[in-house]
Amino acid sequence: MPEFVLVFAVLSLALGGYWALVIFPKQRAFQHKQKIVRALHVGDEVVTYGGIVGVIMDIDVAAGVSSIEIAPGVRIKLLTAALQQVYDPQAIAESATRGAGGLDSQTPPGEEGEKT
């Protein structure tokens, strides 16, 4: 009987740890994403998950579809859930610089050690 209680306690702790480390953060990220999507309006410049930048021309809330103009006269329809964020060029540039490790200040590959 004590072994059963010990196994139950270990399984409960493992399940609780899994929930705290995996499920709970995913729920928070989903809620944050929903908050961003609900705050979008016609005329906002947005970035899709595919990296396309465009302006919201129409939002059909009932169908969950948005019409985005990506170039003058070029509109695409996509799921509203595919809209990632409002386009902020400065924030995206900073993120790209951090992701590249600040490569823009280094010399291009193959030019190290070359002297003229």
N, CA, C and O atoms as CSV, one atom per row, in Angstrom:
chain,resi,resn,atom,element,x,y,z
A,1,MET,N,N,0.811,-1.213,0.000
A,1,MET,CA,C,0.000,0.000,0.000
A,1,MET,C,C,0.849,1.270,0.000
A,1,MET,O,O,0.540,2.196,-0.749
A,2,PRO,N,N,1.921,1.350,0.821
A,2,PRO,CA,C,2.738,2.568,0.798
A,2,PRO,C,C,3.382,2.807,-0.566
A,2,PRO,O,O,3.599,3.955,-0.955
A,3,GLU,N,N,3.693,1.715,-1.306
A,3,GLU,CA,C,4.279,1.882,-2.628
A,3,GLU,C,C,3.294,2.571,-3.569
A,3,GLU,O,O,3.682,3.407,-4.384
A,4,PHE,N,N,2.020,2.214,-3.449
A,4,PHE,CA,C,0.992,2.823,-4.291
A,4,PHE,C,C,0.904,4.325,-4.030
A,4,PHE,O,O,0.783,5.116,-4.965
A,5,VAL,N,N,0.965,4.706,-2.778
A,5,VAL,CA,C,0.901,6.123,-2.418
A,5,VAL,C,C,2.127,6.855,-2.953
A,5,VAL,O,O,2.010,7.979,-3.442
A,6,LEU,N,N,3.293,6.234,-2.868
A,6,LEU,CA,C,4.519,6.842,-3.355
A,6,LEU,C,C,4.464,7.010,-4.878
A,6,LEU,O,O,4.834,8.062,-5.401
A,7,VAL,N,N,4.005,5.981,-5.584
A,7,VAL,CA,C,3.894,6.061,-7.040
A,7,VAL,C,C,2.882,7.138,-7.427
A,7,VAL,O,O,3.126,7.905,-8.358
A,8,PHE,N,N,1.772,7.203,-6.737
A,8,PHE,CA,C,0.756,8.214,-7.004
A,8,PHE,C,C,1.315,9.620,-6.764
A,8,PHE,O,O,1.055,10.533,-7.547
A,9,ALA,N,N,2.081,9.793,-5.686
A,9,ALA,CA,C,2.665,11.100,-5.383
A,9,ALA,C,C,3.679,11.505,-6.460
A,9,ALA,O,O,3.700,12.661,-6.882
A,10,VAL,N,N,4.507,10.576,-6.900
A,10,VAL,CA,C,5.509,10.883,-7.929
A,10,VAL,C,C,4.821,11.226,-9.246
A,10,VAL,O,O,5.205,12.187,-9.913
A,11,LEU,N,N,3.806,10.450,-9.625
A,11,LEU,CA,C,3.072,10.737,-10.853
A,11,LEU,C,C,2.356,12.081,-10.775
A,11,LEU,O,O,2.303,12.814,-11.762
A,12,SER,N,N,1.812,12.403,-9.624
A,12,SER,CA,C,1.144,13.693,-9.451
A,12,SER,C,C,2.138,14.844,-9.586
A,12,SER,O,O,1.840,15.855,-10.222
A,13,LEU,N,N,3.309,14.691,-8.992
A,13,LEU,CA,C,4.336,15.726,-9.115
A,13,LEU,C,C,4.814,15.858,-10.562
A,13,LEU,O,O,5.037,16.971,-11.037
A,14,ALA,N,N,4.971,14.744,-11.260
A,14,ALA,CA,C,5.402,14.793,-12.655
A,14,ALA,C,C,4.347,15.471,-13.521
A,14,ALA,O,O,4.678,16.289,-14.379
A,15,LEU,N,N,3.100,15.140,-13.303
A,15,LEU,CA,C,2.020,15.759,-14.072
A,15,LEU,C,C,1.926,17.252,-13.763
A,15,LEU,O,O,1.724,18.058,-14.672
A,16,GLY,N,N,2.068,17.620,-12.520
A,16,GLY,CA,C,2.053,19.027,-12.138
A,16,GLY,C,C,3.226,19.786,-12.746
A,16,GLY,O,O,3.063,20.919,-13.199
A,17,GLY,N,N,4.394,19.179,-12.760
A,17,GLY,CA,C,5.556,19.803,-13.381
A,17,GLY,C,C,5.375,19.975,-14.876
A,17,GLY,O,O,5.731,21.015,-15.430
A,18,TYR,N,N,4.825,18.963,-15.535
A,18,TYR,CA,C,4.570,19.051,-16.970
A,18,TYR,C,C,3.592,20.177,-17.261
A,18,TYR,O,O,3.794,20.945,-18.202
A,19,TRP,N,N,2.537,20.285,-16.467
A,19,TRP,CA,C,1.555,21.347,-16.671
A,19,TRP,C,C,2.210,22.717,-16.479
A,19,TRP,O,O,1.985,23.637,-17.265
A,20,ALA,N,N,3.024,22.842,-15.424
A,20,ALA,CA,C,3.636,24.132,-15.130
A,20,ALA,C,C,4.682,24.536,-16.161
A,20,ALA,O,O,4.844,25.725,-16.438
A,21,LEU,N,N,5.393,23.568,-16.736
A,21,LEU,CA,C,6.477,23.885,-17.655
A,21,LEU,C,C,6.074,23.877,-19.130
A,21,LEU,O,O,6.748,24.495,-19.954
A,22,VAL,N,N,4.985,23.185,-19.474
A,22,VAL,CA,C,4.612,23.064,-20.888
A,22,VAL,C,C,3.247,23.678,-21.175
A,22,VAL,O,O,3.137,24.587,-21.999
A,23,ILE,N,N,2.226,23.199,-20.516
A,23,ILE,CA,C,0.858,23.603,-20.851
A,23,ILE,C,C,0.573,25.043,-20.455
A,23,ILE,O,O,0.035,25.801,-21.263
A,24,PHE,N,N,0.912,25.439,-19.248
A,24,PHE,CA,C,0.610,26.790,-18.771
A,24,PHE,C,C,1.269,27.867,-19.643
A,24,PHE,O,O,0.588,28.825,-20.009
A,25,PRO,N,N,2.567,27.759,-19.996
A,25,PRO,CA,C,3.156,28.781,-20.875
A,25,PRO,C,C,2.491,28.836,-22.250
A,25,PRO,O,O,2.348,29.919,-22.816
A,26,LYS,N,N,2.086,27.697,-22.793
A,26,LYS,CA,C,1.405,27.694,-24.089
A,26,LYS,C,C,0.044,28.377,-23.985
A,26,LYS,O,O,-0.356,29.094,-24.903
A,27,GLN,N,N,-0.667,28.167,-22.886
A,27,GLN,CA,C,-1.949,28.843,-22.694
A,27,GLN,C,C,-1.756,30.349,-22.610
A,27,GLN,O,O,-2.531,31.106,-23.196
A,28,ARG,N,N,-0.745,30.786,-21.900
A,28,ARG,CA,C,-0.479,32.227,-21.786
A,28,ARG,C,C,-0.100,32.829,-23.127
A,28,ARG,O,O,-0.540,33.931,-23.455
A,29,ALA,N,N,0.714,32.121,-23.911
A,29,ALA,CA,C,1.107,32.619,-25.228
A,29,ALA,C,C,-0.111,32.715,-26.147
A,29,ALA,O,O,-0.242,33.676,-26.906
A,30,PHE,N,N,-1.004,31.720,-26.080
A,30,PHE,CA,C,-2.212,31.740,-26.902
A,30,PHE,C,C,-3.109,32.910,-26.512
A,30,PHE,O,O,-3.642,33.594,-27.387
A,31,GLN,N,N,-3.283,33.149,-25.228
A,31,GLN,CA,C,-4.107,34.263,-24.766
A,31,GLN,C,C,-3.500,35.598,-25.196
A,31,GLN,O,O,-4.227,36.516,-25.574
A,32,HIS,N,N,-2.177,35.710,-25.140
A,32,HIS,CA,C,-1.508,36.939,-25.575
A,32,HIS,C,C,-1.721,37.156,-27.069
A,32,HIS,O,O,-1.986,38.277,-27.504
A,33,LYS,N,N,-1.608,36.100,-27.848
A,33,LYS,CA,C,-1.820,36.186,-29.300
A,33,LYS,C,C,-3.248,36.613,-29.601
A,33,LYS,O,O,-3.464,37.462,-30.466
A,34,GLN,N,N,-4.225,36.045,-28.907
A,34,GLN,CA,C,-5.621,36.412,-29.118
A,34,GLN,C,C,-5.858,37.880,-28.785
A,34,GLN,O,O,-6.628,38.556,-29.466
A,35,LYS,N,N,-5.206,38.371,-27.751
A,35,LYS,CA,C,-5.351,39.776,-27.366
A,35,LYS,C,C,-4.810,40.688,-28.478
A,35,LYS,O,O,-5.416,41.714,-28.786
A,36,ILE,N,N,-3.678,40.316,-29.074
A,36,ILE,CA,C,-3.097,41.106,-30.159
A,36,ILE,C,C,-4.024,41.113,-31.365
A,36,ILE,O,O,-4.268,42.169,-31.950
A,37,VAL,N,N,-4.547,39.944,-31.746
A,37,VAL,CA,C,-5.408,39.834,-32.929
A,37,VAL,C,C,-6.703,40.620,-32.722
A,37,VAL,O,O,-7.183,41.270,-33.650
A,38,ARG,N,N,-7.274,40.567,-31.517
A,38,ARG,CA,C,-8.515,41.306,-31.251
A,38,ARG,C,C,-8.314,42.811,-31.297
A,38,ARG,O,O,-9.265,43.554,-31.541
A,39,ALA,N,N,-7.089,43.270,-31.065
A,39,ALA,CA,C,-6.812,44.713,-31.039
A,39,ALA,C,C,-6.549,45.286,-32.430
A,39,ALA,O,O,-6.418,46.501,-32.574
A,40,LEU,N,N,-6.470,44.436,-33.459
A,40,LEU,CA,C,-6.195,44.923,-34.810
A,40,LEU,C,C,-7.418,45.603,-35.409
A,40,LEU,O,O,-8.555,45.202,-35.163
A,41,HIS,N,N,-7.161,46.636,-36.195
A,41,HIS,CA,C,-8.225,47.387,-36.847
A,41,HIS,C,C,-7.883,47.588,-38.314
A,41,HIS,O,O,-6.732,47.438,-38.724
A,42,VAL,N,N,-8.897,47.928,-39.096
A,42,VAL,CA,C,-8.683,48.254,-40.504
A,42,VAL,C,C,-7.735,49.450,-40.577
A,42,VAL,O,O,-7.914,50.439,-39.867
A,43,GLY,N,N,-6.728,49.347,-41.439
A,43,GLY,CA,C,-5.740,50.405,-41.588
A,43,GLY,C,C,-4.440,50.132,-40.866
A,43,GLY,O,O,-3.447,50.812,-41.123
A,44,ASP,N,N,-4.411,49.149,-39.962
A,44,ASP,CA,C,-3.174,48.802,-39.265
A,44,ASP,C,C,-2.213,48.113,-40.225
A,44,ASP,O,O,-2.627,47.301,-41.053
A,45,GLU,N,N,-0.943,48.436,-40.112
A,45,GLU,CA,C,0.089,47.753,-40.888
A,45,GLU,C,C,0.574,46.578,-40.047
A,45,GLU,O,O,0.998,46.758,-38.906
A,46,VAL,N,N,0.509,45.378,-40.613
A,46,VAL,CA,C,0.775,44.160,-39.854
A,46,VAL,C,C,1.795,43.276,-40.557
A,46,VAL,O,O,2.103,43.454,-41.736
A,47,VAL,N,N,2.313,42.308,-39.785
A,47,VAL,CA,C,3.205,41.279,-40.307
A,47,VAL,C,C,2.509,39.944,-40.106
A,47,VAL,O,O,1.972,39.678,-39.030
A,48,THR,N,N,2.515,39.099,-41.137
A,48,THR,CA,C,1.926,37.768,-41.026
A,48,THR,C,C,2.985,36.796,-40.518
A,48,THR,O,O,4.167,37.133,-40.446
A,49,TYR,N,N,2.549,35.580,-40.166
A,49,TYR,CA,C,3.511,34.568,-39.739
A,49,TYR,C,C,4.469,34.207,-40.862
A,49,TYR,O,O,5.572,33.730,-40.593
A,50,GLY,N,N,4.084,34.418,-42.097
A,50,GLY,CA,C,4.969,34.151,-43.222
A,50,GLY,C,C,5.949,35.275,-43.485
A,50,GLY,O,O,6.814,35.148,-44.352
A,51,GLY,N,N,5.832,36.383,-42.748
A,51,GLY,CA,C,6.743,37.500,-42.907
A,51,GLY,C,C,6.276,38.537,-43.906
A,51,GLY,O,O,7.033,39.448,-44.244
A,52,ILE,N,N,5.052,38.424,-44.386
A,52,ILE,CA,C,4.521,39.392,-45.344
A,52,ILE,C,C,4.031,40.615,-44.580
A,52,ILE,O,O,3.325,40.490,-43.579
A,53,VAL,N,N,4.408,41.792,-45.055
A,53,VAL,CA,C,3.987,43.050,-44.447
A,53,VAL,C,C,2.901,43.652,-45.322
A,53,VAL,O,O,3.054,43.746,-46.539
A,54,GLY,N,N,1.800,44.060,-44.695
A,54,GLY,CA,C,0.714,44.662,-45.443
A,54,GLY,C,C,-0.202,45.464,-44.552
A,54,GLY,O,O,-0.010,45.534,-43.338
A,55,VAL,N,N,-1.201,46.068,-45.167
A,55,VAL,CA,C,-2.169,46.900,-44.455
A,55,VAL,C,C,-3.514,46.178,-44.452
A,55,VAL,O,O,-3.966,45.682,-45.484
A,56,ILE,N,N,-4.144,46.125,-43.285
A,56,ILE,CA,C,-5.453,45.486,-43.182
A,56,ILE,C,C,-6.485,46.350,-43.895
A,56,ILE,O,O,-6.653,47.526,-43.573
A,57,MET,N,N,-7.172,45.757,-44.862
A,57,MET,CA,C,-8.201,46.469,-45.609
A,57,MET,C,C,-9.597,46.097,-45.134
A,57,MET,O,O,-10.515,46.915,-45.190
A,58,ASP,N,N,-9.758,44.852,-44.664
A,58,ASP,CA,C,-11.069,44.380,-44.216
A,58,ASP,C,C,-10.863,43.220,-43.260
A,58,ASP,O,O,-9.961,42.403,-43.444
A,59,ILE,N,N,-11.714,43.153,-42.229
A,59,ILE,CA,C,-11.686,42.034,-41.285
A,59,ILE,C,C,-13.093,41.465,-41.192
A,59,ILE,O,O,-14.028,42.179,-40.828
A,60,ASP,N,N,-13.253,40.190,-41.518
A,60,ASP,CA,C,-14.520,39.490,-41.365
A,60,ASP,C,C,-14.421,38.650,-40.094
A,60,ASP,O,O,-13.904,37.533,-40.112
A,61,VAL,N,N,-14.922,39.202,-38.998
A,61,VAL,CA,C,-14.780,38.570,-37.693
A,61,VAL,C,C,-15.497,37.219,-37.656
A,61,VAL,O,O,-14.972,36.258,-37.094
A,62,ALA,N,N,-16.682,37.139,-38.245
A,62,ALA,CA,C,-17.459,35.897,-38.206
A,62,ALA,C,C,-16.742,34.758,-38.920
A,62,ALA,O,O,-16.771,33.621,-38.449
A,63,ALA,N,N,-16.101,35.047,-40.046
A,63,ALA,CA,C,-15.405,34.010,-40.813
A,63,ALA,C,C,-13.952,33.847,-40.360
A,63,ALA,O,O,-13.325,32.833,-40.666
A,64,GLY,N,N,-13.411,34.823,-39.639
A,64,GLY,CA,C,-12.026,34.758,-39.201
A,64,GLY,C,C,-11.043,34.996,-40.328
A,64,GLY,O,O,-9.928,34.475,-40.307
A,65,VAL,N,N,-11.453,35.787,-41.319
A,65,VAL,CA,C,-10.632,36.049,-42.495
A,65,VAL,C,C,-10.388,37.553,-42.608
A,65,VAL,O,O,-11.275,38.361,-42.333
A,66,SER,N,N,-9.170,37.913,-43.018
A,66,SER,CA,C,-8.811,39.313,-43.221
A,66,SER,C,C,-8.339,39.512,-44.649
A,66,SER,O,O,-7.797,38.600,-45.273
A,67,SER,N,N,-8.551,40.717,-45.156
A,67,SER,CA,C,-8.040,41.098,-46.465
A,67,SER,C,C,-6.889,42.058,-46.227
A,67,SER,O,O,-7.060,43.095,-45.587
A,68,ILE,N,N,-5.704,41.708,-46.748
A,68,ILE,CA,C,-4.498,42.483,-46.530
A,68,ILE,C,C,-3.980,42.996,-47.870
A,68,ILE,O,O,-3.870,42.228,-48.826
A,69,GLU,N,N,-3.663,44.281,-47.947
A,69,GLU,CA,C,-3.067,44.841,-49.156
A,69,GLU,C,C,-1.551,44.832,-48.959
A,69,GLU,O,O,-1.026,45.502,-48.070
A,70,ILE,N,N,-0.845,44.052,-49.814
A,70,ILE,CA,C,0.601,43.907,-49.662
A,70,ILE,C,C,1.382,44.788,-50.630
A,70,ILE,O,O,2.586,44.985,-50.469
A,71,ALA,N,N,0.690,45.313,-51.635
A,71,ALA,CA,C,1.268,46.263,-52.597
A,71,ALA,C,C,0.084,47.023,-53.175
A,71,ALA,O,O,-1.048,46.549,-53.082
A,72,PRO,N,N,0.313,48.177,-53.764
A,72,PRO,CA,C,-0.810,48.925,-54.329
A,72,PRO,C,C,-1.604,48.071,-55.324
A,72,PRO,O,O,-1.079,47.642,-56.351
A,73,GLY,N,N,-2.862,47.838,-55.002
A,73,GLY,CA,C,-3.739,47.060,-55.867
A,73,GLY,C,C,-3.633,45.551,-55.701
A,73,GLY,O,O,-4.345,44.813,-56.382
A,74,VAL,N,N,-2.760,45.071,-54.813
A,74,VAL,CA,C,-2.586,43.632,-54.598
A,74,VAL,C,C,-3.103,43.275,-53.206
A,74,VAL,O,O,-2.510,43.658,-52.198
A,75,ARG,N,N,-4.206,42.543,-53.162
A,75,ARG,CA,C,-4.798,42.135,-51.888
A,75,ARG,C,C,-4.782,40.624,-51.774
A,75,ARG,O,O,-4.958,39.907,-52.759
A,76,ILE,N,N,-4.568,40.156,-50.560
A,76,ILE,CA,C,-4.637,38.732,-50.286
A,76,ILE,C,C,-5.607,38.516,-49.135
A,76,ILE,O,O,-5.780,39.380,-48.276
A,77,LYS,N,N,-6.236,37.348,-49.136
A,77,LYS,CA,C,-7.104,36.971,-48.024
A,77,LYS,C,C,-6.357,35.935,-47.201
A,77,LYS,O,O,-5.780,34.996,-47.749
A,78,LEU,N,N,-6.366,36.103,-45.915
A,78,LEU,CA,C,-5.743,35.122,-45.048
A,78,LEU,C,C,-6.480,35.051,-43.736
A,78,LEU,O,O,-7.254,35.943,-43.388
A,79,LEU,N,N,-6.231,33.988,-43.018
A,79,LEU,CA,C,-6.862,33.829,-41.719
A,79,LEU,C,C,-6.369,34.924,-40.778
A,79,LEU,O,O,-5.183,35.255,-40.756
A,80,THR,N,N,-7.283,35.470,-40.014
A,80,THR,CA,C,-6.912,36.522,-39.075
A,80,THR,C,C,-5.914,35.988,-38.055
A,80,THR,O,O,-5.071,36.737,-37.563
A,81,ALA,N,N,-6.003,34.699,-37.734
A,81,ALA,CA,C,-5.065,34.097,-36.788
A,81,ALA,C,C,-3.640,34.077,-37.329
A,81,ALA,O,O,-2.697,33.910,-36.555
A,82,ALA,N,N,-3.456,34.244,-38.648
A,82,ALA,CA,C,-2.119,34.251,-39.249
A,82,ALA,C,C,-1.440,35.610,-39.133
A,82,ALA,O,O,-0.290,35.761,-39.546
A,83,LEU,N,N,-2.126,36.590,-38.582
A,83,LEU,CA,C,-1.515,37.900,-38.370
A,83,LEU,C,C,-0.705,37.831,-37.088
A,83,LEU,O,O,-1.233,37.489,-36.031
A,84,GLN,N,N,0.563,38.153,-37.181
A,84,GLN,CA,C,1.456,37.970,-36.047
A,84,GLN,C,C,1.516,39.188,-35.144
A,84,GLN,O,O,1.364,39.074,-33.927
A,85,GLN,N,N,1.740,40.360,-35.740
A,85,GLN,CA,C,1.925,41.556,-34.925
A,85,GLN,C,C,1.755,42.799,-35.781
A,85,GLN,O,O,1.750,42.741,-37.011
A,86,VAL,N,N,1.618,43.913,-35.101
A,86,VAL,CA,C,1.603,45.199,-35.805
A,86,VAL,C,C,3.030,45.475,-36.262
A,86,VAL,O,O,3.982,45.236,-35.519
A,87,TYR,N,N,3.176,45.974,-37.477
A,87,TYR,CA,C,4.498,46.201,-38.067
A,87,TYR,C,C,5.179,47.381,-37.401
A,87,TYR,O,O,4.670,48.502,-37.428
A,88,ASP,N,N,6.321,47.125,-36.811
A,88,ASP,CA,C,7.159,48.154,-36.199
A,88,ASP,C,C,8.574,47.951,-36.740
A,88,ASP,O,O,9.311,47.106,-36.234
A,89,PRO,N,N,8.964,48.725,-37.774
A,89,PRO,CA,C,10.259,48.489,-38.424
A,89,PRO,C,C,11.449,48.530,-37.477
A,89,PRO,O,O,12.387,47.747,-37.625
A,90,GLN,N,N,11.419,49.434,-36.506
A,90,GLN,CA,C,12.545,49.557,-35.583
A,90,GLN,C,C,12.669,48.313,-34.706
A,90,GLN,O,O,13.774,47.809,-34.506
A,91,ALA,N,N,11.543,47.810,-34.177
A,91,ALA,CA,C,11.584,46.618,-33.328
A,91,ALA,C,C,12.044,45.399,-34.116
A,91,ALA,O,O,12.797,44.575,-33.598
A,92,ILE,N,N,11.601,45.278,-35.356
A,92,ILE,CA,C,11.998,44.138,-36.181
A,92,ILE,C,C,13.480,44.225,-36.517
A,92,ILE,O,O,14.165,43.202,-36.523
A,93,ALA,N,N,13.990,45.420,-36.796
A,93,ALA,CA,C,15.416,45.582,-37.082
A,93,ALA,C,C,16.268,45.230,-35.863
A,93,ALA,O,O,17.306,44.581,-35.994
A,94,GLU,N,N,15.831,45.656,-34.688
A,94,GLU,CA,C,16.564,45.325,-33.462
A,94,GLU,C,C,16.559,43.821,-33.219
A,94,GLU,O,O,17.579,43.253,-32.830
A,95,SER,N,N,15.422,43.175,-33.445
A,95,SER,CA,C,15.325,41.733,-33.273
A,95,SER,C,C,16.238,40.997,-34.254
A,95,SER,O,O,16.890,40.019,-33.888
A,96,ALA,N,N,16.280,41.471,-35.495
A,96,ALA,CA,C,17.149,40.847,-36.499
A,96,ALA,C,C,18.614,41.014,-36.131
A,96,ALA,O,O,19.414,40.100,-36.333
A,97,THR,N,N,18.968,42.168,-35.596
A,97,THR,CA,C,20.353,42.413,-35.194
A,97,THR,C,C,20.739,41.500,-34.036
A,97,THR,O,O,21.831,40.931,-34.032
A,98,ARG,N,N,19.851,41.356,-33.054
A,98,ARG,CA,C,20.128,40.455,-31.931
A,98,ARG,C,C,20.232,39.021,-32.408
A,98,ARG,O,O,21.105,38.276,-31.964
A,99,GLY,N,N,19.332,38.625,-33.324
A,99,GLY,CA,C,19.333,37.253,-33.823
A,99,GLY,C,C,20.573,36.934,-34.623
A,99,GLY,O,O,21.046,35.798,-34.610
A,100,ALA,N,N,21.106,37.920,-35.320
A,100,ALA,CA,C,22.316,37.711,-36.117
A,100,ALA,C,C,23.561,37.861,-35.265
A,100,ALA,O,O,24.672,37.661,-35.756
A,101,GLY,N,N,23.401,38.202,-34.022
A,101,GLY,CA,C,24.548,38.354,-33.134
A,101,GLY,C,C,25.349,39.602,-33.413
A,101,GLY,O,O,26.538,39.671,-33.100
A,102,GLY,N,N,24.694,40.594,-34.006
A,102,GLY,CA,C,25.383,41.843,-34.298
A,102,GLY,C,C,26.367,41.702,-35.443
A,102,GLY,O,O,27.407,42.360,-35.449
A,103,LEU,N,N,26.052,40.852,-36.415
A,103,LEU,CA,C,26.960,40.601,-37.526
A,103,LEU,C,C,27.207,41.817,-38.396
A,103,LEU,O,O,28.199,41.861,-39.124
A,104,ASP,N,N,26.328,42.805,-38.338
A,104,ASP,CA,C,26.490,43.964,-39.210
A,104,ASP,C,C,27.739,44.775,-38.880
A,104,ASP,O,O,28.206,45.538,-39.725
A,105,SER,N,N,28.284,44.634,-37.694
A,105,SER,CA,C,29.471,45.394,-37.334
A,105,SER,C,C,30.752,44.608,-37.577
A,105,SER,O,O,31.847,45.140,-37.400
A,106,GLN,N,N,30.625,43.340,-37.985
A,106,GLN,CA,C,31.796,42.514,-38.229
A,106,GLN,C,C,32.159,42.560,-39.699
A,106,GLN,O,O,31.369,42.993,-40.538
A,107,THR,N,N,33.356,42.109,-39.995
A,107,THR,CA,C,33.784,42.060,-41.384
A,107,THR,C,C,33.132,40.873,-42.070
A,107,THR,O,O,32.878,39.858,-41.420
A,108,PRO,N,N,32.855,40.968,-43.360
A,108,PRO,CA,C,32.239,39.857,-44.088
A,108,PRO,C,C,33.135,38.629,-44.077
A,108,PRO,O,O,34.354,38.758,-43.960
A,109,PRO,N,N,32.551,37.432,-44.198
A,109,PRO,CA,C,33.362,36.206,-44.206
A,109,PRO,C,C,34.356,36.235,-45.362
A,109,PRO,O,O,34.043,36.704,-46.456
A,110,GLY,N,N,35.542,35.731,-45.104
A,110,GLY,CA,C,36.579,35.672,-46.115
A,110,GLY,C,C,37.482,36.885,-46.142
A,110,GLY,O,O,38.497,36.877,-46.838
A,111,GLU,N,N,37.143,37.925,-45.406
A,111,GLU,CA,C,37.975,39.128,-45.388
A,111,GLU,C,C,38.780,39.266,-44.112
A,111,GLU,O,O,39.498,40.250,-43.933
A,112,GLU,N,N,38.667,38.269,-43.204
A,112,GLU,CA,C,39.448,38.343,-41.985
A,112,GLU,C,C,40.902,38.109,-42.315
A,112,GLU,O,O,41.228,37.204,-43.083
A,113,GLY,N,N,41.753,38.887,-41.762
A,113,GLY,CA,C,43.180,38.706,-41.900
A,113,GLY,C,C,43.750,39.243,-43.206
A,113,GLY,O,O,44.970,39.239,-43.372
A,114,GLU,N,N,42.942,39.693,-44.117
A,114,GLU,CA,C,43.448,40.241,-45.373
A,114,GLU,C,C,43.900,41.675,-45.137
A,114,GLU,O,O,43.198,42.469,-44.511
A,115,LYS,N,N,45.074,41.987,-45.644
A,115,LYS,CA,C,45.595,43.343,-45.495
A,115,LYS,C,C,45.970,43.873,-46.867
A,115,LYS,O,O,46.451,43.128,-47.721
A,116,THR,N,N,45.751,45.130,-47.069
A,116,THR,CA,C,46.088,45.721,-48.369
A,116,THR,C,C,47.350,46.519,-48.302
A,116,THR,O,O,47.777,47.084,-49.309
